[in-house]
Amino acid sequence: MLKGKKLGVIGVGKLGEALISGLLKQGALTTGDITGSVAHAASAERVNKKLGIEVSQDNRKVASGADLLILAVKPQNMHNVLVEIEDVLTPDQLVISVAASVTTTFVQKRLKKQIPIIRAMPNTPAVNNAGMTGLCGGLYAKDEHLKMAESIFKCVGEAVFVDESLMDGVTALSASGPAYLYVIIESLAEAGVKLGIPRDTSTFLAAQTMYGAARMVLESKAHPALLKDTVTTPAGCTIDGLMELEEGKLRVTLIKAVVKAAERARELVNNQDSVDS
């Protein structure tokens, strides 16, 4: 799907590096197929040394030479970048935005052409090839464009397609989700320390347990409630722990956290709409 394509990445930060590394490791592209841009000369030198790709501070050069262009810039910088590069882009290119809360309409209006746009919302575990990315297509994105975008993000984890109206929910669930899970791992590890387990060992136990539980859900395809029941024996210790979680309202607190984050993402989108108008 990507063979023979030229990829440009504007904003080769941590996420941009992760995507490029994944593509190179999977053999989807070579270093000669990829160019990138960064804000500072020192960053360009570092990225070139680490990834072996051509890196510059010239966004227009990267954009004009790419079949596939990933915009990995901060949401507040997106407008200026789009205005800077719009005249060098053509409808034969595919533009992929990974900026949180930036809609395909926002991008499309600033490019002023019938260029296919893909909106992507990856998460930070992409750095370890364990990412989760939500994808949706803009007005001019065709099946071939969606498949190319999917192949890129599957090099650093998994990807799913959703309607753009659900992307704020994806942001709140899978993009913000690692932060919630880190708090849970930290809390479990602290409990282990409270019980006398050395901190390093306790953190390892907690993290590996969460990793194993996640694999059980993914590989068994069973509902989490059913898997929970397999651990919960009658009159055992697990049911006592679950009762404490229910009393502490962990379940509803997590739900409310995701909903609140989605509301915030929606506010950011509304702020963009006010700029458009």
BELFEN-V328669 format. One line per field, one symbol per residue. ss: DSSP state (@ for helix, = for strand, . for the rest). psi: psi as a letter, one per 40 degrees, with the letter a starting at -180 (. if undefined). A space follows every 50 residues. Layout:
BEGIN
ss=???
psi=???
END
This chain:
BEGIN
ss=......====...@@@@@@@@@@@@.....@@@====...@@@@@@@@@@ @..===..@@@@@@...====...@@@@@@@@@@@@@@.....====... ...@@@@@@@@....======..@@@@@..=======.....@@@@@@@@ @@@@@@=====..@@@@@@@@@@@@.@@@@@@@@@@@@@@@@@@....@@ @@@@@@@@@@@@@@@@@@@@...@@@@@@@@.....@@@@@@@@@@@..@ @@@@@@@@@@@@@@@@@@@@@@@@@@.
psi=deheihhhhhggaddddddddddddeediideehiiiididddddddddd deihhaegddddddeidhhhhfiideedddddddedeeiieeihhhhehh ehiddddddddfighhhhhigiideddfffihhhiiiadehidddddddd ddeeefbiiihiideeddddddcdddddddddddddddddddddeehidd ddddddddddddddddddddeihddddddddgihfadddddddddddefd dddddddddddddddddddddddddd.
END
